[in-house]
């Protein structure tokens, strides 16, 4: 089974355990997560969330709010001008 299949088949319970382990920095049995374990667990959490969670519940989601009655502060795209 490859990585994508493993993530797709991961249960919500396993997702919650990984999330909790990353939050606390240790496994449920009390062992401390290594840096490598934290990195891999975080990658699995993000990948699982992309497949199974709505956008608002995913890791790193930032709600984009609009100002009432004003235009957005984001500048419009401007085309590149190449110099020769």
Secondary structure as GFF3:
##gff-version 3
##sequence-region A 1 84
A	DSSP	alpha_helix	3	9	.	.	.	ID=ss1
A	DSSP	alpha_helix	12	24	.	.	.	ID=ss2
A	DSSP	alpha_helix	35	52	.	.	.	ID=ss3
A	DSSP	three_ten_helix	55	57	.	.	.	ID=ss4
###
